[in-house]
Amino acid sequence: MPAATIVLCYPAEPRHIAQIERTAAAAGLDAQVVDAGQERIAGELANADIFFGHAKVPVPWDDVVRQGRLKWIQSSAAGMDHCLVPSVVASDIVITSLSGVLADQVAEHCVALLTGLLRNLPTFFRQQREHDFTRRPTRDLHRSTIGIVGLGGVGRRIAEVLAPFKTRILATDYYPIRKPQHVESLWPPERPGEMLPQVDILILSAPLTDQTLGLMNAATIGKMKPGAVLVNMGRGRMVVERDLVSALESGHLAGAAVDVTEIEPLPPDSRLWDQPNVLITPHVAGQSARRIDDTTAFFCDNLVRYAAGRRLRNLLVDKRLGFPPPEAAGE
């Protein structure tokens, strides 16, 4: 029975650790499971054959790669920027993401932010504190034109949820294939210029890559329709915050809703806090009462595949891209 040390860095409970141990034993792995947490991950990672989690603290990835012991990283997040440093990308380490596992929750949160923004809830929340019953203008989600940047697991689920609102949906994606019937047009990522002037609402749901870093800046925001709104469900650094704030203050954008920010936590002195037409949540879109259960179940399924030498789900075929191809989710 092959031996393997599995190092965890996600909020696992004892029952999840026991589940992983049972799965490993049933799959024929003599596994030692180490629950490192954020406190010990920087040290424990050096002893890992398999890493499951998301290190939010500095980790000596270059040293881990040089050591040559780590064989597989299973991220507990859809975004992979936390581990895709150059040395890991160039290594033989196998990497799998959690893409699509939390799509339902992110789509729910997107709808909450979007409808709250369009129905002018920031204003009405302020009025409630002031006992002010004044009517103010609102906008409609129904029959609006929506652009989605990144039609992966999350983006496709967002499109599914928004389609019943009789919306017109346009999208871009690195893999512009398998266009859903409820999406009118699906373009490659280098063609956002065709989409931006048409949309009333722009939703970002792409991973952070060299291509998406700073994607929404003064030039691209300037191409958006005056009075449009921007919703960021992807990664904060996809948006140049100062340019977003300028577009909000000038009135070019009517509002924004963000679950992620360029710097996290968002600094207290950020001008974004004080915009009256902005909704901000602290990177909680993926939260769910079932998140840890679902995440653990996904890892256990991949652990069985790993032990049997089968192809893993959500495998990053090209680590330079930072996300798996569409067909990888169901393998």
C-alpha positions, 0 to 999 in steps of 0.5 A: 500500500503506497504511503502518502502524507496529505496536508490540509489547509482548509476549515476541516472538522474532525469528521471531514478528516476522518472521511479523507482517511477512510477514503484514502484507506479504501483507495489503497493509500497508506495516508497520514492526514495532517490538518495544518491550517493557516497557522502551520501550513508554511512549515507542514507543506514541506512534508506533503505528498498531496496538498489540499487547501488554500494557503492565505499566508506566505508559503515557500513554494520555491523551496517546496518545488526544489524538494520534489516531494509534492506531487498534487495540489487540490485547491479548495478554491476555484481561483488558483492565483494563490499557488500558481507561482512560476516555480509551481507552473514550471514543475511536474506538480499536478494541480486541480481546482474547485471550479464549479463546485461553489457555482450555485452559491456565487450565482445566488450572491451575484443576484443578491448584489445585482438586484440590491443595486438595481433596486437602489437598496443602498439608498433605502438602507440609508433612509431606513436608518434616518426614518426617511420614507421618500421614494427614489428611482429604481432600475429593472433587471428584467429585459436588461442586456447582461455581459458576462466575462468568463463563462466557466462553471460560475459564469454559466450558472450565473447565466442560467439564473439570470436567463428567466429574468427575460434578459439578453445575455452576451459573454466572453470566455477563453473557451468560446464553445458549447454556447448555452441556448440562453446566451445570445453571443459567446466571444473569445476573451480578446473581443470584449470591445464588441460586448462592452458598449451593448451591456447594461450590466457587466458581470466579471466571473473569470479567474485572475490570469495575466490576461484578466489582470487589470482588465477593467481599467479607464480605457475598457470602463470608458467603452461601457455604456453610460449608466451601466453597472459593474458586478465583480464576482471574480478577482479584485485585481481584474479591476483597477480600483481608482479607475472604477471610482473615477467612473462612479464619481463622474457618473459614467457608471451608475453603480457597482457591486463587488464581492472582491477588491483589488486589495483585501481586506479593502483598506479603510481609506479606500474611496470605494467605501464612500461611494453611495452607489456601491455595494461591497461584501467581503469575499463571501460569495462562496460561503455555504452551510454545505461548503466544507462538506461539498469541498471534501466530497470533491477532494475524496472523489479526486483522491480515489481517482489519483490512487487508481491512476485515473484522470482527475476532475478539474485538472489544469491541463495547462497551468499557465492558463490558471483554470481547467478546460470545460470538459475537465469538470465532469471527468 
